[in-house]
Amino acid sequence: MIRVLLADDEAMIRAGVRAVLSASPDIEVVAEAADGREAVDLTLKHRPDVTLLDIRMPRLDGLQAAAELRRTAPDSAVVMLTTFSEDEYITQALSSGVSGFLLKSGDPRELIAGVQAVAGGAAFLSPRIAQRVIARLSGGQLSKAATARGRVEELTAREREVLALLGGGLSNAEIAAKLYLVEGTVKAYVSAILSRLSLKNRVQAAILAYEAGLVE
C-alpha cells in the first residue's frame, strides 16, 4: 500500500481528494492536516510514503512545509496540490525539492498517477505544469529567474530596496531621496551589494535586479 498524508485547509477539498485516492486499491490516506505546521508534525509521526500539500495554508504554507519536510523527513515524497499554476509557485516548489506538482483542477486520474509515480521514486508534473516548465526552460527564463531570486535573497530587505531602485535606473542621489537616506549611505549600500553578489558594476546589478523580478 502507498501511505498518503493529505494537507489542505479546506475540509471539502480534503474529502474530495480522499475520495479520489480511495478509488485506487493501492493507496491509503493515513492522516489529514488542516495547515502546514500540522502537516509537518503528522508526517513526522506517520512517516507516509507521500505527503500531499496545498500551497496556501495557515501557520505554515505548503512551500515552507515542503522545505522543512525535505530536511526532517526525506523519505516521504512531497507533492504540491494546488489551484495555483503561476510560474512563481512552480519555481519555488521545485526549488524546495518536491517530487510532484499537481493542479486540483486536473483530471482525477492525474492525482492517482502522480501519487503512484512519486511513491515509486519518480517525479510527476501535471501535464499543464510540465508544458509551462518546458516552455520556460527552453528559453532559459525559469532557471535564470530562479537563480537570480536565490542570489538576491542573500541581501537584507533594505539592500533589496536599493537594488530594485538601482535596477530602475535611479542614481545614488535619486535613491537617497526615495528612501529618505543620505547619498553617502546609499553609496555604501551599493558597494555592499556589488561585493556580496560578486558583481562588477551597476549595470550587472541592474540586470540581476531585472532577472530577479525586482523591477519591471
N, C-alpha and C positions, 0 to 999 in steps of 0.2 A: 504493500500500500504506500502511496505517496501522501505523506502527512503535511497538511497545509494550515498555516495560520493566516487569518483574514483580518485586515485592519482598515476600517473606514468609519468616519464619524457619523454616518447616516445609517440607521438601523435597517431601513428599507433596502438600501444598496447591499448591505451585508447579507440580508435574507435572499436577495436575488442572486448574488454571486454564489452563495452557499447552494442554492437550488441548482444552478448550472453545474457546479462542480460535483454535486451529488449524483448527477446523471451518469458520471463516469465511474465504473465499478472499481477502478484502481486508485481513486482519490478520496481522502478522508479529511474533513475540516476538523482539526483538533482543538482550536481555540479561536475566539474573536476578540478584537480590541477596538475601542472607540476613539483612541487617539494614539499619537506616535509614541509617547512615553510608555503607555500600556503595551503597545506592540513590541517594544524592545524588551520589556520585563517578561512578557509571556513567551517571547521567542527564546529567551534565556532559560525559562522554566521548562517549556515543552520540547525545545530543540526540533522544530519541524523541518522537513526537507525543503519546503518552500514557504517564504513569507510574502504575502501579497499586501502591498502598501498603497493607500491612496496618497496623493501628493499633498493636498491641503487638509491638514488635520490640526486640532488644537494641541497645546502643550509642546508638542514636537512634531514638525511637519514630516511628510514622508521622505523628503530628501535628507533631512537631518537624521531621521531614524535609520535610513539606509546606510549612511556613512558610519553611524555608531555600530550597526549590526555587522558591517564588514570587518570592524575591529574586534568585536566581542563574540560574534557567532559566525565565523567564516564558513562553517559547514552548512549553514542554512542559506540557500539561494534566495535572492531578493528580486521580486518583480514589482514594478510600478504599475498600478492600475488606476487610470485617471480619465477624466473627461477633457483634460487639457493637453493639447498637442503642440504648443508653441516650442520653437527651437530652444528657447532658454531652458525649459524644463527637460527637454531631451538631453541637452548637453550636460546639465547638472546631474541628471540621473545616471548617465553613462559614466561621467567622471567619478561618481560615488562608488562605482564598481558593481552596479546592479547587473543581473543576468537577463532581465527582460523588461519590456516596456509595452503595455497593452492599453488600449482605449476601451472605456466602458461602453462606448457606442459601437464597438466592433461585434463581429459575429461570435455568438457563444462558443462556437467550435474553436475559435482562436484562443479563447481563455483556457479551455481544456488542453489544447495542443501546446500552448505556452507553458503551462504548469508541467506537463509531461516532459517537454523538452529541457527545461532548466533543471528539473529533478534528475534528468539523465546526464547532467553536466554540460549541456549545450546552452547557447544563448538564443533568445527569441524576441523578435520585434514584430509588433503589429504591422501588417503589410503597408498600411498608410504611413506609419512611422518610418519603416525601412525605406520607403520611397523618398521621404523628406531627407533622411540622413544621407542616402546615396547621392541625391541631387546636390546637396550642400557640400559633401565631401569631394565630389567630382570637381568642384571649383576651389576647394581648399578653404572655404569660408567658415565652416563649422569648427574645424580643428584650429584654424588661426584665431578665431574669436575666443574659443575656449582657452587657448594658450595665453592670449592677451589678458583675459579676465583673471587667470591664475596669477599672472605676474603683478597686476595692479593690486591684487588682494594683499600683497606684501606691504603696501603703503598704509599709512594712517588715514583716517577719514579726511582730515584737513589736507593732506598731501594729494589725495584723490580729487578734492575740490580744485586745488591749484592745477593739477594735471589736466582736468577737464577744461578749465578756462584757458590754459596754455594751448590745448588742442583746438580750442575755438579761435585761436589766432590773437589772443589778447597779449599785450605787453606786460612787463612786470608792474608798471605804474597802473595800468588798467585793472590788472588782477588785484592789486593792493586796494584800489578804490572800491572794487566789487566786494571784497571780503573784509573791508574796514581794517586793513593792516598797513604797516609802513612798508615802503618799497624794499628796504633792506631785508625785512623778514621774508618777503616773497622771494627775493633773490636767494636767500638761504634755503627756502623750501625747494626751489627749482634745482639748486645744486644737489640737495639731498636726494631728490627724485632721480636725477641723472645718475648719481652714484649708486643708489640702491638697485636700480633697474639695469645698470651697466649700459646706459645709453650715451652716445657721443655728443648729442646736441639737442636743441629744442625741436628740430624737425623730426628726429626719430621719436621723441617724446610725444609729439602731436600725432604721429602715425599710430603709435601704440594706443593713445587715448581714443582714437577713432576706432581701431580694431576691437578695443575692449568695450565699445558701446558707451563711452563716457560723453561723446559728442555726436551730433547728427552727421 
